[in-house]
Amino acid sequence: MDKKECIRRAEQVLMHTYGRYQVVLDHGEGVYLYDTDGKKYLDFSAGIAVFALGYGDEKYNEAVKAQVDKLLHTSNYYYNEPTTFAAEKLVKASGLDRVFFTNSGTEAVEGAIKLARKYYYKKHGVADSQIIAMEHSFHGRSMGALSVTGTTKYRTAFEPLIGGAVFASFNDFESIKEKVNEKTAAIIMETVQGEGGIYPADREFLQKVRALCDEKGILLILDEIQCGMGRTGTMYAFQQYGVKPDIMTTAKALGCGVPVGAFVATDEVAAAFEPGDHGTTYGGNPFVTNAVSVVFDRFEELNLTAHVKEVGAYLYEKLGAFAQKHSDKIVAHRGIGLMQGLEFKEPVKEIINRAMEKNLILIAAGANIIRFIPPLVIEKEHVDEMLAILEKSI
Ligand SMILES: *Cc1c(COP(=O)(O)O)cnc(C)c1O
């Protein structure tokens, strides 16, 4: 089908919830995407931090295909091997104890909130608890996740949301401390804020929050949906901070293309859930968990976290120099590993459009920030290729 025709037809039947780029993607290969006209793009967005392995990883694709013929779905009333193996690997990678698989990131956040509330309820015998969330955070679009998402424009039209969410400033320990009271069940934050503009937590800040949680018996929920799965150079970003959450959420690159997320908790916290407290029909079915299992295998075989450290450091150096060279246009450079951002003085939409014309896919985080979240398998030469196009696009 002609590209214009496809876009016209899509616009007639899909809800207008996105300002989509005028491109019709067709297939992918490694770190490149191709549109229906055969035009090739270097991909620095990875389907929003999803395609960690790049496109067409043979072992991943073979495993996904094999599971299609074997068993796609059973419901969670029965056991199956892929779900067991995937949970074991996720437990090992996170250092936490128990897993609940979901279909998406937002559902992982929903589950984490429910678990925190149930834990509080069991401990205090009352249900009226609060969760402290961060300004400029992003946790998803369902009602519970939206309630702890600190961007007013995403929330206003949908209120009332779930009650008991209060907001503090990210990287400002005192602002959190002020909000803590006897009703506080949990503090939720991204270890590295993604949509909000690529802001890593400060080390001292996160350690103080952890200590505060320990002191007051409050649960720390770290949302690693975007920054987890190797993106910052360790399997999970919190592993670089010398802290451990009580509950962690993960999704995006967990499935590398199949829709799956999870929330993972310590034994003590997970024990608050009893049979009947939470459930899902599709969540963690053998189709998606077999993919998760292979994703973990591929991370090990490719030694991906070490690769991210190396290429991430290269990207950091190059983007840092780029930001300096263009300090008339760029105000800041932030990030860890292969999760970095350049903050411009002006909105970046036009830059992203021009880059796309020149065969580079980038995405924004907020109006003024370009977010660099490529497949984790990119090489230094791809960083150079990206920068050459970016140079011509600004
Ligand atoms: C993307 C994202 C979510 C939501 O995940 P979905 O799979 O889109 O529901 C939640 N938290 C963070 C940090 C994210 O980046």
The ligand as an ORCA input file, in Angstrom:
! r2SCAN-3c Opt
* xyz 0 1
  C       6.720      3.324     29.674
  C       6.694      3.473     31.134
  C       5.597      3.036     31.901
  C       4.343      2.483     31.286
  O       4.571      1.318     30.582
  P       3.484      0.828     29.487
  O       3.996     -0.511     29.046
  O       3.462      1.865     28.410
  O       2.169      0.739     30.175
  C       5.698      3.140     33.268
  N       6.783      3.645     33.870
  C       7.846      4.081     33.167
  C       9.044      4.593     33.889
  C       7.840      4.034     31.780
  O       8.878      4.489     31.082
*
